[in-house]
Amino acid sequence: MGTITLGENDDQPSAFVSDLTAGDSYAPWYMDGPGAWQELLEDPVQHGDEIYLYHVSDDGASPAIFDASTLVRVR
């Protein structure tokens, strides 16, 4: 996964959802707290302009859906 830094004072690495891989942990920028972080069960699946992210916590039952160009926090 390639990461980027958004600003000089921002120490939180970011990545495009399309660059994530199975086992990566990510959180959307609009969510905060420990419950915001999700671990990917498998590599992202692209459907047109959308990326489906399947999480370990829900065994892939309902993916999170993002635009392919969405930036998320990663750790």
PDB file of N, CA, C, O and CB in Angstrom:
ATOM      1  N   MET A   1       0.852  -1.164   0.000  1.00  0.00           N
ATOM      2  CA  MET A   1       0.000   0.000   0.000  1.00  0.00           C
ATOM      3  C   MET A   1       0.895   1.223   0.000  1.00  0.00           C
ATOM      4  O   MET A   1       1.806   1.328   0.821  1.00  0.00           O
ATOM      5  CB  MET A   1      -0.967   0.000   1.214  1.00  0.00           C
ATOM      6  N   GLY A   2       0.648   2.133  -0.896  1.00  0.00           N
ATOM      7  CA  GLY A   2       1.364   3.401  -0.903  1.00  0.00           C
ATOM      8  C   GLY A   2       0.605   4.413  -0.082  1.00  0.00           C
ATOM      9  O   GLY A   2      -0.613   4.531  -0.214  1.00  0.00           O
ATOM     10  N   THR A   3       1.302   5.144   0.761  1.00  0.00           N
ATOM     11  CA  THR A   3       0.645   6.151   1.592  1.00  0.00           C
ATOM     12  C   THR A   3       1.110   7.537   1.203  1.00  0.00           C
ATOM     13  O   THR A   3       2.177   7.711   0.613  1.00  0.00           O
ATOM     14  CB  THR A   3       0.920   5.897   3.078  1.00  0.00           C
ATOM     15  N   ILE A   4       0.296   8.519   1.542  1.00  0.00           N
ATOM     16  CA  ILE A   4       0.622   9.917   1.307  1.00  0.00           C
ATOM     17  C   ILE A   4       0.339  10.694   2.578  1.00  0.00           C
ATOM     18  O   ILE A   4      -0.409  10.226   3.436  1.00  0.00           O
ATOM     19  CB  ILE A   4      -0.182  10.495   0.108  1.00  0.00           C
ATOM     20  N   THR A   5       0.918  11.857   2.709  1.00  0.00           N
ATOM     21  CA  THR A   5       0.623  12.761   3.816  1.00  0.00           C
ATOM     22  C   THR A   5      -0.061  13.979   3.238  1.00  0.00           C
ATOM     23  O   THR A   5       0.423  14.571   2.273  1.00  0.00           O
ATOM     24  CB  THR A   5       1.916  13.156   4.606  1.00  0.00           C
ATOM     25  N   LEU A   6      -1.183  14.357   3.824  1.00  0.00           N
ATOM     26  CA  LEU A   6      -1.986  15.446   3.258  1.00  0.00           C
ATOM     27  C   LEU A   6      -1.420  16.826   3.520  1.00  0.00           C
ATOM     28  O   LEU A   6      -1.587  17.722   2.692  1.00  0.00           O
ATOM     29  CB  LEU A   6      -3.370  15.381   3.798  1.00  0.00           C
ATOM     30  N   GLY A   7      -0.766  17.021   4.632  1.00  0.00           N
ATOM     31  CA  GLY A   7      -0.278  18.357   4.934  1.00  0.00           C
ATOM     32  C   GLY A   7       0.920  18.324   5.860  1.00  0.00           C
ATOM     33  O   GLY A   7       1.246  17.289   6.443  1.00  0.00           O
ATOM     34  N   GLU A   8       1.562  19.449   5.986  1.00  0.00           N
ATOM     35  CA  GLU A   8       2.767  19.577   6.791  1.00  0.00           C
ATOM     36  C   GLU A   8       2.527  19.209   8.251  1.00  0.00           C
ATOM     37  O   GLU A   8       3.393  18.603   8.882  1.00  0.00           O
ATOM     38  CB  GLU A   8       3.300  20.985   6.699  1.00  0.00           C
ATOM     39  N   ASN A   9       1.372  19.565   8.795  1.00  0.00           N
ATOM     40  CA  ASN A   9       1.063  19.304  10.201  1.00  0.00           C
ATOM     41  C   ASN A   9       0.226  18.046  10.403  1.00  0.00           C
ATOM     42  O   ASN A   9      -0.266  17.804  11.505  1.00  0.00           O
ATOM     43  CB  ASN A   9       0.340  20.486  10.791  1.00  0.00           C
ATOM     44  N   ASP A  10       0.060  17.260   9.376  1.00  0.00           N
ATOM     45  CA  ASP A  10      -0.777  16.066   9.446  1.00  0.00           C
ATOM     46  C   ASP A  10       0.114  14.836   9.506  1.00  0.00           C
ATOM     47  O   ASP A  10       0.775  14.496   8.525  1.00  0.00           O
ATOM     48  CB  ASP A  10      -1.743  15.987   8.233  1.00  0.00           C
ATOM     49  N   ASP A  11       0.134  14.174  10.647  1.00  0.00           N
ATOM     50  CA  ASP A  11       0.996  13.008  10.791  1.00  0.00           C
ATOM     51  C   ASP A  11       0.265  11.696  10.537  1.00  0.00           C
ATOM     52  O   ASP A  11       0.854  10.627  10.696  1.00  0.00           O
ATOM     53  CB  ASP A  11       1.599  12.990  12.165  1.00  0.00           C
ATOM     54  N   GLN A  12      -1.001  11.753  10.148  1.00  0.00           N
ATOM     55  CA  GLN A  12      -1.770  10.549   9.872  1.00  0.00           C
ATOM     56  C   GLN A  12      -1.605  10.142   8.412  1.00  0.00           C
ATOM     57  O   GLN A  12      -2.029  10.882   7.525  1.00  0.00           O
ATOM     58  CB  GLN A  12      -3.255  10.765  10.205  1.00  0.00           C
ATOM     59  N   PRO A  13      -0.994   8.976   8.136  1.00  0.00           N
ATOM     60  CA  PRO A  13      -0.852   8.542   6.748  1.00  0.00           C
ATOM     61  C   PRO A  13      -2.220   8.290   6.110  1.00  0.00           C
ATOM     62  O   PRO A  13      -3.179   7.929   6.792  1.00  0.00           O
ATOM     63  CB  PRO A  13       0.010   7.274   6.672  1.00  0.00           C
ATOM     64  N   SER A  14      -2.291   8.482   4.821  1.00  0.00           N
ATOM     65  CA  SER A  14      -3.518   8.286   4.050  1.00  0.00           C
ATOM     66  C   SER A  14      -3.219   7.433   2.834  1.00  0.00           C
ATOM     67  O   SER A  14      -2.068   7.315   2.412  1.00  0.00           O
ATOM     68  CB  SER A  14      -4.132   9.638   3.625  1.00  0.00           C
ATOM     69  N   ALA A  15      -4.258   6.842   2.276  1.00  0.00           N
ATOM     70  CA  ALA A  15      -4.125   6.066   1.049  1.00  0.00           C
ATOM     71  C   ALA A  15      -5.461   6.104   0.315  1.00  0.00           C
ATOM     72  O   ALA A  15      -6.509   6.303   0.929  1.00  0.00           O
ATOM     73  CB  ALA A  15      -3.686   4.592   1.349  1.00  0.00           C
ATOM     74  N   PHE A  16      -5.416   5.914  -0.986  1.00  0.00           N
ATOM     75  CA  PHE A  16      -6.643   5.762  -1.760  1.00  0.00           C
ATOM     76  C   PHE A  16      -7.202   4.380  -1.473  1.00  0.00           C
ATOM     77  O   PHE A  16      -6.439   3.427  -1.315  1.00  0.00           O
ATOM     78  CB  PHE A  16      -6.388   5.966  -3.295  1.00  0.00           C
ATOM     79  N   VAL A  17      -8.523   4.256  -1.403  1.00  0.00           N
ATOM     80  CA  VAL A  17      -9.118   2.951  -1.109  1.00  0.00           C
ATOM     81  C   VAL A  17      -8.706   1.902  -2.139  1.00  0.00           C
ATOM     82  O   VAL A  17      -8.614   0.717  -1.820  1.00  0.00           O
ATOM     83  CB  VAL A  17     -10.642   3.062  -1.063  1.00  0.00           C
ATOM     84  N   SER A  18      -8.461   2.333  -3.354  1.00  0.00           N
ATOM     85  CA  SER A  18      -8.061   1.389  -4.405  1.00  0.00           C
ATOM     86  C   SER A  18      -6.660   0.816  -4.170  1.00  0.00           C
ATOM     87  O   SER A  18      -6.306  -0.201  -4.768  1.00  0.00           O
ATOM     88  CB  SER A  18      -8.112   2.075  -5.766  1.00  0.00           C
ATOM     89  N   ASP A  19      -5.858   1.456  -3.307  1.00  0.00           N
ATOM     90  CA  ASP A  19      -4.491   0.983  -3.026  1.00  0.00           C
ATOM     91  C   ASP A  19      -4.407   0.079  -1.800  1.00  0.00           C
ATOM     92  O   ASP A  19      -3.336  -0.449  -1.505  1.00  0.00           O
ATOM     93  CB  ASP A  19      -3.569   2.166  -2.833  1.00  0.00           C
ATOM     94  N   LEU A  20      -5.507  -0.110  -1.083  1.00  0.00           N
ATOM     95  CA  LEU A  20      -5.488  -0.958   0.103  1.00  0.00           C
ATOM     96  C   LEU A  20      -5.379  -2.431  -0.293  1.00  0.00           C
ATOM     97  O   LEU A  20      -5.715  -2.808  -1.415  1.00  0.00           O
ATOM     98  CB  LEU A  20      -6.749  -0.724   0.954  1.00  0.00           C
ATOM     99  N   THR A  21      -4.908  -3.252   0.639  1.00  0.00           N
ATOM    100  CA  THR A  21      -4.831  -4.701   0.402  1.00  0.00           C
ATOM    101  C   THR A  21      -5.353  -5.427   1.641  1.00  0.00           C
ATOM    102  O   THR A  21      -5.497  -4.824   2.704  1.00  0.00           O
ATOM    103  CB  THR A  21      -3.360  -5.149   0.070  1.00  0.00           C
ATOM    104  N   ALA A  22      -5.632  -6.712   1.501  1.00  0.00           N
ATOM    105  CA  ALA A  22      -6.132  -7.523   2.608  1.00  0.00           C
ATOM    106  C   ALA A  22      -5.215  -7.378   3.815  1.00  0.00           C
ATOM    107  O   ALA A  22      -3.992  -7.415   3.686  1.00  0.00           O
ATOM    108  CB  ALA A  22      -6.247  -9.006   2.193  1.00  0.00           C
ATOM    109  N   GLY A  23      -5.818  -7.212   4.991  1.00  0.00           N
ATOM    110  CA  GLY A  23      -5.050  -7.059   6.224  1.00  0.00           C
ATOM    111  C   GLY A  23      -4.778  -5.619   6.614  1.00  0.00           C
ATOM    112  O   GLY A  23      -4.420  -5.352   7.761  1.00  0.00           O
ATOM    113  N   ASP A  24      -4.939  -4.674   5.676  1.00  0.00           N
ATOM    114  CA  ASP A  24      -4.739  -3.256   6.001  1.00  0.00           C
ATOM    115  C   ASP A  24      -5.848  -2.768   6.926  1.00  0.00           C
ATOM    116  O   ASP A  24      -6.986  -3.230   6.846  1.00  0.00           O
ATOM    117  CB  ASP A  24      -4.699  -2.396   4.711  1.00  0.00           C
ATOM    118  N   SER A  25      -5.505  -1.836   7.799  1.00  0.00           N
ATOM    119  CA  SER A  25      -6.488  -1.178   8.659  1.00  0.00           C
ATOM    120  C   SER A  25      -6.685   0.242   8.152  1.00  0.00           C
ATOM    121  O   SER A  25      -5.719   0.948   7.862  1.00  0.00           O
ATOM    122  CB  SER A  25      -6.032  -1.182  10.160  1.00  0.00           C
ATOM    123  N   TYR A  26      -7.954   0.660   8.045  1.00  0.00           N
ATOM    124  CA  TYR A  26      -8.255   1.998   7.546  1.00  0.00           C
ATOM    125  C   TYR A  26      -9.425   2.581   8.326  1.00  0.00           C
ATOM    126  O   TYR A  26     -10.174   1.858   8.984  1.00  0.00           O
ATOM    127  CB  TYR A  26      -8.572   1.964   6.030  1.00  0.00           C
ATOM    128  N   ALA A  27      -9.569   3.892   8.244  1.00  0.00           N
ATOM    129  CA  ALA A  27     -10.717   4.597   8.819  1.00  0.00           C
ATOM    130  C   ALA A  27     -11.050   5.778   7.916  1.00  0.00           C
ATOM    131  O   ALA A  27     -10.150   6.500   7.487  1.00  0.00           O
ATOM    132  CB  ALA A  27     -10.422   5.074  10.287  1.00  0.00           C
ATOM    133  N   PRO A  28     -12.328   5.982   7.623  1.00  0.00           N
ATOM    134  CA  PRO A  28     -12.715   7.156   6.854  1.00  0.00           C
ATOM    135  C   PRO A  28     -12.363   8.430   7.623  1.00  0.00           C
ATOM    136  O   PRO A  28     -12.363   8.432   8.854  1.00  0.00           O
ATOM    137  CB  PRO A  28     -14.223   7.117   6.530  1.00  0.00           C
ATOM    138  N   TRP A  29     -12.069   9.493   6.915  1.00  0.00           N
ATOM    139  CA  TRP A  29     -11.705  10.765   7.555  1.00  0.00           C
ATOM    140  C   TRP A  29     -12.847  11.337   8.369  1.00  0.00           C
ATOM    141  O   TRP A  29     -12.598  12.064   9.331  1.00  0.00           O
ATOM    142  CB  TRP A  29     -11.270  11.777   6.511  1.00  0.00           C
ATOM    143  N   TYR A  30     -14.088  11.040   8.024  1.00  0.00           N
ATOM    144  CA  TYR A  30     -15.233  11.618   8.727  1.00  0.00           C
ATOM    145  C   TYR A  30     -15.602  10.844   9.994  1.00  0.00           C
ATOM    146  O   TYR A  30     -16.513  11.251  10.714  1.00  0.00           O
ATOM    147  CB  TYR A  30     -16.427  11.670   7.800  1.00  0.00           C
ATOM    148  N   MET A  31     -14.906   9.730  10.279  1.00  0.00           N
ATOM    149  CA  MET A  31     -15.176   8.942  11.485  1.00  0.00           C
ATOM    150  C   MET A  31     -14.000   9.052  12.444  1.00  0.00           C
ATOM    151  O   MET A  31     -12.850   9.167  12.020  1.00  0.00           O
ATOM    152  CB  MET A  31     -15.448   7.457  11.129  1.00  0.00           C
ATOM    153  N   ASP A  32     -14.297   9.017  13.742  1.00  0.00           N
ATOM    154  CA  ASP A  32     -13.258   9.141  14.747  1.00  0.00           C
ATOM    155  C   ASP A  32     -13.466   8.089  15.831  1.00  0.00           C
ATOM    156  O   ASP A  32     -14.555   7.531  15.962  1.00  0.00           O
ATOM    157  CB  ASP A  32     -13.249  10.558  15.354  1.00  0.00           C
ATOM    158  N   GLY A  33     -12.437   7.827  16.594  1.00  0.00           N
ATOM    159  CA  GLY A  33     -12.523   6.880  17.691  1.00  0.00           C
ATOM    160  C   GLY A  33     -12.125   5.479  17.265  1.00  0.00           C
ATOM    161  O   GLY A  33     -11.962   5.211  16.075  1.00  0.00           O
ATOM    162  N   PRO A  34     -11.967   4.582  18.234  1.00  0.00           N
ATOM    163  CA  PRO A  34     -11.500   3.231  17.936  1.00  0.00           C
ATOM    164  C   PRO A  34     -12.464   2.433  17.050  1.00  0.00           C
ATOM    165  O   PRO A  34     -12.029   1.555  16.305  1.00  0.00           O
ATOM    166  CB  PRO A  34     -11.272   2.486  19.222  1.00  0.00           C
ATOM    167  N   GLY A  35     -13.750   2.724  17.122  1.00  0.00           N
ATOM    168  CA  GLY A  35     -14.726   2.012  16.300  1.00  0.00           C
ATOM    169  C   GLY A  35     -14.681   2.377  14.827  1.00  0.00           C
ATOM    170  O   GLY A  35     -15.300   1.706  14.001  1.00  0.00           O
ATOM    171  N   ALA A  36     -13.959   3.428  14.491  1.00  0.00           N
ATOM    172  CA  ALA A  36     -13.862   3.854  13.092  1.00  0.00           C
ATOM    173  C   ALA A  36     -12.941   2.956  12.277  1.00  0.00           C
ATOM    174  O   ALA A  36     -13.083   2.853  11.059  1.00  0.00           O
ATOM    175  CB  ALA A  36     -13.371   5.287  13.018  1.00  0.00           C
ATOM    176  N   TRP A  37     -11.997   2.308  12.951  1.00  0.00           N
ATOM    177  CA  TRP A  37     -10.987   1.510  12.254  1.00  0.00           C
ATOM    178  C   TRP A  37     -11.520   0.137  11.868  1.00  0.00           C
ATOM    179  O   TRP A  37     -12.146  -0.552  12.674  1.00  0.00           O
ATOM    180  CB  TRP A  37      -9.747   1.355  13.123  1.00  0.00           C
ATOM    181  N   GLN A  38     -11.263  -0.245  10.632  1.00  0.00           N
ATOM    182  CA  GLN A  38     -11.682  -1.536  10.093  1.00  0.00           C
ATOM    183  C   GLN A  38     -10.473  -2.242   9.489  1.00  0.00           C
ATOM    184  O   GLN A  38      -9.585  -1.592   8.937  1.00  0.00           O
ATOM    185  CB  GLN A  38     -12.807  -1.361   9.033  1.00  0.00           C
ATOM    186  N   GLU A  39     -10.437  -3.562   9.590  1.00  0.00           N
ATOM    187  CA  GLU A  39      -9.384  -4.343   8.947  1.00  0.00           C
ATOM    188  C   GLU A  39      -9.990  -5.060   7.751  1.00  0.00           C
ATOM    189  O   GLU A  39     -11.063  -5.655   7.850  1.00  0.00           O
ATOM    190  CB  GLU A  39      -8.734  -5.360   9.944  1.00  0.00           C
ATOM    191  N   LEU A  40      -9.291  -4.997   6.616  1.00  0.00           N
ATOM    192  CA  LEU A  40      -9.815  -5.611   5.399  1.00  0.00           C
ATOM    193  C   LEU A  40      -9.660  -7.127   5.422  1.00  0.00           C
ATOM    194  O   LEU A  40      -8.592  -7.655   5.731  1.00  0.00           O
ATOM    195  CB  LEU A  40      -9.113  -5.037   4.177  1.00  0.00           C
ATOM    196  N   LEU A  41     -10.738  -7.810   5.091  1.00  0.00           N
ATOM    197  CA  LEU A  41     -10.757  -9.262   5.007  1.00  0.00           C
ATOM    198  C   LEU A  41     -10.086  -9.738   3.723  1.00  0.00           C
ATOM    199  O   LEU A  41      -9.424 -10.776   3.701  1.00  0.00           O
ATOM    200  CB  LEU A  41     -12.193  -9.783   5.081  1.00  0.00           C
ATOM    201  N   GLU A  42     -10.266  -8.967   2.656  1.00  0.00           N
ATOM    202  CA  GLU A  42      -9.691  -9.319   1.355  1.00  0.00           C
ATOM    203  C   GLU A  42      -9.347  -8.041   0.599  1.00  0.00           C
ATOM    204  O   GLU A  42      -9.701  -6.941   1.023  1.00  0.00           O
ATOM    205  CB  GLU A  42     -10.674 -10.203   0.526  1.00  0.00           C
ATOM    206  N   ASP A  43      -8.664  -8.196  -0.507  1.00  0.00           N
ATOM    207  CA  ASP A  43      -8.325  -7.033  -1.331  1.00  0.00           C
ATOM    208  C   ASP A  43      -9.604  -6.333  -1.795  1.00  0.00           C
ATOM    209  O   ASP A  43     -10.635  -6.983  -1.966  1.00  0.00           O
ATOM    210  CB  ASP A  43      -7.462  -7.457  -2.554  1.00  0.00           C
ATOM    211  N   PRO A  44      -9.546  -5.015  -2.000  1.00  0.00           N
ATOM    212  CA  PRO A  44     -10.716  -4.285  -2.500  1.00  0.00           C
ATOM    213  C   PRO A  44     -11.188  -4.840  -3.843  1.00  0.00           C
ATOM    214  O   PRO A  44     -10.392  -5.313  -4.655  1.00  0.00           O
ATOM    215  CB  PRO A  44     -10.391  -2.792  -2.638  1.00  0.00           C
ATOM    216  N   VAL A  45     -12.498  -4.771  -4.052  1.00  0.00           N
ATOM    217  CA  VAL A  45     -13.102  -5.254  -5.297  1.00  0.00           C
ATOM    218  C   VAL A  45     -13.682  -4.048  -6.018  1.00  0.00           C
ATOM    219  O   VAL A  45     -14.479  -3.303  -5.449  1.00  0.00           O
ATOM    220  CB  VAL A  45     -14.210  -6.347  -5.026  1.00  0.00           C
ATOM    221  N   GLN A  46     -13.283  -3.855  -7.270  1.00  0.00           N
ATOM    222  CA  GLN A  46     -13.770  -2.706  -8.030  1.00  0.00           C
ATOM    223  C   GLN A  46     -14.975  -3.093  -8.869  1.00  0.00           C
ATOM    224  O   GLN A  46     -14.971  -4.111  -9.561  1.00  0.00           O
ATOM    225  CB  GLN A  46     -12.661  -2.140  -8.925  1.00  0.00           C
ATOM    226  N   HIS A  47     -16.020  -2.250  -8.795  1.00  0.00           N
ATOM    227  CA  HIS A  47     -17.232  -2.382  -9.596  1.00  0.00           C
ATOM    228  C   HIS A  47     -17.462  -1.024 -10.242  1.00  0.00           C
ATOM    229  O   HIS A  47     -18.029  -0.131  -9.611  1.00  0.00           O
ATOM    230  CB  HIS A  47     -18.480  -2.842  -8.725  1.00  0.00           C
ATOM    231  N   GLY A  48     -17.034  -0.852 -11.488  1.00  0.00           N
ATOM    232  CA  GLY A  48     -17.144   0.444 -12.148  1.00  0.00           C
ATOM    233  C   GLY A  48     -16.260   1.459 -11.450  1.00  0.00           C
ATOM    234  O   GLY A  48     -15.060   1.237 -11.293  1.00  0.00           O
ATOM    235  N   ASP A  49     -16.848   2.577 -11.029  1.00  0.00           N
ATOM    236  CA  ASP A  49     -16.109   3.630 -10.319  1.00  0.00           C
ATOM    237  C   ASP A  49     -16.117   3.434  -8.807  1.00  0.00           C
ATOM    238  O   ASP A  49     -15.585   4.268  -8.074  1.00  0.00           O
ATOM    239  CB  ASP A  49     -16.694   4.989 -10.654  1.00  0.00           C
ATOM    240  N   GLU A  50     -16.712   2.344  -8.335  1.00  0.00           N
ATOM    241  CA  GLU A  50     -16.822   2.114  -6.907  1.00  0.00           C
ATOM    242  C   GLU A  50     -15.889   0.994  -6.452  1.00  0.00           C
ATOM    243  O   GLU A  50     -15.593   0.064  -7.203  1.00  0.00           O
ATOM    244  CB  GLU A  50     -18.260   1.783  -6.539  1.00  0.00           C
ATOM    245  N   ILE A  51     -15.437   1.107  -5.208  1.00  0.00           N
ATOM    246  CA  ILE A  51     -14.591   0.092  -4.575  1.00  0.00           C
ATOM    247  C   ILE A  51     -15.374  -0.502  -3.407  1.00  0.00           C
ATOM    248  O   ILE A  51     -15.901   0.230  -2.570  1.00  0.00           O
ATOM    249  CB  ILE A  51     -13.214   0.702  -4.091  1.00  0.00           C
ATOM    250  N   TYR A  52     -15.447  -1.818  -3.357  1.00  0.00           N
ATOM    251  CA  TYR A  52     -16.099  -2.516  -2.245  1.00  0.00           C
ATOM    252  C   TYR A  52     -15.017  -3.014  -1.301  1.00  0.00           C
ATOM    253  O   TYR A  52     -14.078  -3.690  -1.721  1.00  0.00           O
ATOM    254  CB  TYR A  52     -16.994  -3.703  -2.753  1.00  0.00           C
ATOM    255  N   LEU A  53     -15.153  -2.676  -0.016  1.00  0.00           N
ATOM    256  CA  LEU A  53     -14.203  -3.103   1.003  1.00  0.00           C
ATOM    257  C   LEU A  53     -14.911  -4.060   1.960  1.00  0.00           C
ATOM    258  O   LEU A  53     -15.893  -3.695   2.606  1.00  0.00           O
ATOM    259  CB  LEU A  53     -13.610  -1.879   1.771  1.00  0.00           C
ATOM    260  N   TYR A  54     -14.401  -5.285   2.042  1.00  0.00           N
ATOM    261  CA  TYR A  54     -14.972  -6.299   2.922  1.00  0.00           C
ATOM    262  C   TYR A  54     -14.154  -6.363   4.203  1.00  0.00           C
ATOM    263  O   TYR A  54     -12.931  -6.487   4.156  1.00  0.00           O
ATOM    264  CB  TYR A  54     -15.015  -7.687   2.225  1.00  0.00           C
ATOM    265  N   HIS A  55     -14.829  -6.277   5.350  1.00  0.00           N
ATOM    266  CA  HIS A  55     -14.164  -6.160   6.647  1.00  0.00           C
ATOM    267  C   HIS A  55     -14.111  -7.476   7.401  1.00  0.00           C
ATOM    268  O   HIS A  55     -14.981  -8.333   7.247  1.00  0.00           O
ATOM    269  CB  HIS A  55     -14.861  -5.131   7.488  1.00  0.00           C
ATOM    270  N   VAL A  56     -13.074  -7.624   8.221  1.00  0.00           N
ATOM    271  CA  VAL A  56     -12.928  -8.797   9.072  1.00  0.00           C
ATOM    272  C   VAL A  56     -14.097  -8.882  10.055  1.00  0.00           C
ATOM    273  O   VAL A  56     -14.630  -9.965  10.297  1.00  0.00           O
ATOM    274  CB  VAL A  56     -11.583  -8.753   9.829  1.00  0.00           C
ATOM    275  N   SER A  57     -14.491  -7.749  10.617  1.00  0.00           N
ATOM    276  CA  SER A  57     -15.508  -7.736  11.666  1.00  0.00           C
ATOM    277  C   SER A  57     -16.875  -8.242  11.215  1.00  0.00           C
ATOM    278  O   SER A  57     -17.633  -8.761  12.035  1.00  0.00           O
ATOM    279  CB  SER A  57     -15.654  -6.353  12.196  1.00  0.00           C
ATOM    280  N   ASP A  58     -17.201  -8.106   9.948  1.00  0.00           N
ATOM    281  CA  ASP A  58     -18.515  -8.563   9.482  1.00  0.00           C
ATOM    282  C   ASP A  58     -18.405  -9.744   8.515  1.00  0.00           C
ATOM    283  O   ASP A  58     -19.368 -10.072   7.823  1.00  0.00           O
ATOM    284  CB  ASP A  58     -19.257  -7.414   8.806  1.00  0.00           C
ATOM    285  N   ASP A  59     -17.247 -10.373   8.470  1.00  0.00           N
ATOM    286  CA  ASP A  59     -17.002 -11.537   7.606  1.00  0.00           C
ATOM    287  C   ASP A  59     -17.396 -11.296   6.152  1.00  0.00           C
ATOM    288  O   ASP A  59     -17.760 -12.236   5.445  1.00  0.00           O
ATOM    289  CB  ASP A  59     -17.758 -12.735   8.134  1.00  0.00           C
ATOM    290  N   GLY A  60     -17.327 -10.055   5.706  1.00  0.00           N
ATOM    291  CA  GLY A  60     -17.599  -9.745   4.312  1.00  0.00           C
ATOM    292  C   GLY A  60     -19.065  -9.719   3.951  1.00  0.00           C
ATOM    293  O   GLY A  60     -19.407  -9.678   2.769  1.00  0.00           O
ATOM    294  N   ALA A  61     -19.944  -9.742   4.942  1.00  0.00           N
ATOM    295  CA  ALA A  61     -21.377  -9.807   4.665  1.00  0.00           C
ATOM    296  C   ALA A  61     -21.898  -8.550   3.971  1.00  0.00           C
ATOM    297  O   ALA A  61     -22.732  -8.645   3.070  1.00  0.00           O
ATOM    298  CB  ALA A  61     -22.138 -10.029   5.952  1.00  0.00           C
ATOM    299  N   SER A  62     -21.423  -7.382   4.376  1.00  0.00           N
ATOM    300  CA  SER A  62     -21.892  -6.143   3.760  1.00  0.00           C
ATOM    301  C   SER A  62     -20.701  -5.217   3.582  1.00  0.00           C
ATOM    302  O   SER A  62     -20.196  -4.659   4.557  1.00  0.00           O
ATOM    303  CB  SER A  62     -23.005  -5.464   4.620  1.00  0.00           C
ATOM    304  N   PRO A  63     -20.251  -5.049   2.355  1.00  0.00           N
ATOM    305  CA  PRO A  63     -19.055  -4.237   2.132  1.00  0.00           C
ATOM    306  C   PRO A  63     -19.320  -2.745   2.325  1.00  0.00           C
ATOM    307  O   PRO A  63     -20.441  -2.263   2.170  1.00  0.00           O
ATOM    308  CB  PRO A  63     -18.518  -4.482   0.736  1.00  0.00           C
ATOM    309  N   ALA A  64     -18.251  -2.039   2.667  1.00  0.00           N
ATOM    310  CA  ALA A  64     -18.290  -0.580   2.626  1.00  0.00           C
ATOM    311  C   ALA A  64     -18.049  -0.206   1.170  1.00  0.00           C
ATOM    312  O   ALA A  64     -17.204  -0.809   0.509  1.00  0.00           O
ATOM    313  CB  ALA A  64     -17.213   0.084   3.604  1.00  0.00           C
ATOM    314  N   ILE A  65     -18.770   0.768   0.669  1.00  0.00           N
ATOM    315  CA  ILE A  65     -18.652   1.157  -0.731  1.00  0.00           C
ATOM    316  C   ILE A  65     -18.146   2.584  -0.810  1.00  0.00           C
ATOM    317  O   ILE A  65     -18.730   3.493  -0.220  1.00  0.00           O
ATOM    318  CB  ILE A  65     -20.005   1.014  -1.468  1.00  0.00           C
ATOM    319  N   PHE A  66     -17.055   2.777  -1.543  1.00  0.00           N
ATOM    320  CA  PHE A  66     -16.438   4.088  -1.708  1.00  0.00           C
ATOM    321  C   PHE A  66     -16.197   4.358  -3.177  1.00  0.00           C
ATOM    322  O   PHE A  66     -16.086   3.430  -3.978  1.00  0.00           O
ATOM    323  CB  PHE A  66     -15.121   4.180  -0.920  1.00  0.00           C
ATOM    324  N   ASP A  67     -16.115   5.639  -3.533  1.00  0.00           N
ATOM    325  CA  ASP A  67     -15.622   6.034  -4.841  1.00  0.00           C
ATOM    326  C   ASP A  67     -14.148   5.635  -4.892  1.00  0.00           C
ATOM    327  O   ASP A  67     -13.453   5.735  -3.881  1.00  0.00           O
ATOM    328  CB  ASP A  67     -15.824   7.584  -5.101  1.00  0.00           C
ATOM    329  N   ALA A  68     -13.666   5.193  -6.030  1.00  0.00           N
ATOM    330  CA  ALA A  68     -12.285   4.692  -6.147  1.00  0.00           C
ATOM    331  C   ALA A  68     -11.238   5.726  -5.783  1.00  0.00           C
ATOM    332  O   ALA A  68     -10.118   5.359  -5.425  1.00  0.00           O
ATOM    333  CB  ALA A  68     -12.030   4.213  -7.548  1.00  0.00           C
ATOM    334  N   SER A  69     -11.564   7.000  -5.861  1.00  0.00           N
ATOM    335  CA  SER A  69     -10.578   8.044  -5.567  1.00  0.00           C
ATOM    336  C   SER A  69     -10.662   8.564  -4.132  1.00  0.00           C
ATOM    337  O   SER A  69     -10.066   9.596  -3.823  1.00  0.00           O
ATOM    338  CB  SER A  69     -10.756   9.195  -6.525  1.00  0.00           C
ATOM    339  N   THR A  70     -11.378   7.883  -3.260  1.00  0.00           N
ATOM    340  CA  THR A  70     -11.535   8.318  -1.870  1.00  0.00           C
ATOM    341  C   THR A  70     -10.267   8.071  -1.072  1.00  0.00           C
ATOM    342  O   THR A  70      -9.685   6.988  -1.144  1.00  0.00           O
ATOM    343  CB  THR A  70     -12.713   7.597  -1.214  1.00  0.00           C
ATOM    344  N   LEU A  71      -9.833   9.075  -0.309  1.00  0.00           N
ATOM    345  CA  LEU A  71      -8.699   8.932   0.599  1.00  0.00           C
ATOM    346  C   LEU A  71      -9.206   8.528   1.973  1.00  0.00           C
ATOM    347  O   LEU A  71     -10.210   9.056   2.451  1.00  0.00           O
ATOM    348  CB  LEU A  71      -7.879  10.246   0.681  1.00  0.00           C
ATOM    349  N   VAL A  72      -8.512   7.591   2.606  1.00  0.00           N
ATOM    350  CA  VAL A  72      -8.830   7.157   3.965  1.00  0.00           C
ATOM    351  C   VAL A  72      -7.565   7.189   4.810  1.00  0.00           C
ATOM    352  O   VAL A  72      -6.455   7.160   4.277  1.00  0.00           O
ATOM    353  CB  VAL A  72      -9.455   5.733   3.965  1.00  0.00           C
ATOM    354  N   ARG A  73      -7.733   7.251   6.133  1.00  0.00           N
ATOM    355  CA  ARG A  73      -6.596   7.149   7.040  1.00  0.00           C
ATOM    356  C   ARG A  73      -6.173   5.692   7.113  1.00  0.00           C
ATOM    357  O   ARG A  73      -7.017   4.798   7.061  1.00  0.00           O
ATOM    358  CB  ARG A  73      -6.946   7.704   8.456  1.00  0.00           C
ATOM    359  N   VAL A  74      -4.887   5.445   7.232  1.00  0.00           N
ATOM    360  CA  VAL A  74      -4.384   4.080   7.325  1.00  0.00           C
ATOM    361  C   VAL A  74      -3.384   3.979   8.478  1.00  0.00           C
ATOM    362  O   VAL A  74      -2.777   4.967   8.893  1.00  0.00           O
ATOM    363  CB  VAL A  74      -3.728   3.644   5.989  1.00  0.00           C
ATOM    364  N   ARG A  75      -3.236   2.766   8.973  1.00  0.00           N
ATOM    365  CA  ARG A  75      -2.230   2.503  10.003  1.00  0.00           C
ATOM    366  C   ARG A  75      -1.688   1.108   9.837  1.00  0.00           C
ATOM    367  O   ARG A  75      -0.825   0.686  10.607  1.00  0.00           O
ATOM    368  CB  ARG A  75      -2.814   2.685  11.412  1.00  0.00           C
TER     369      ARG A  75
END
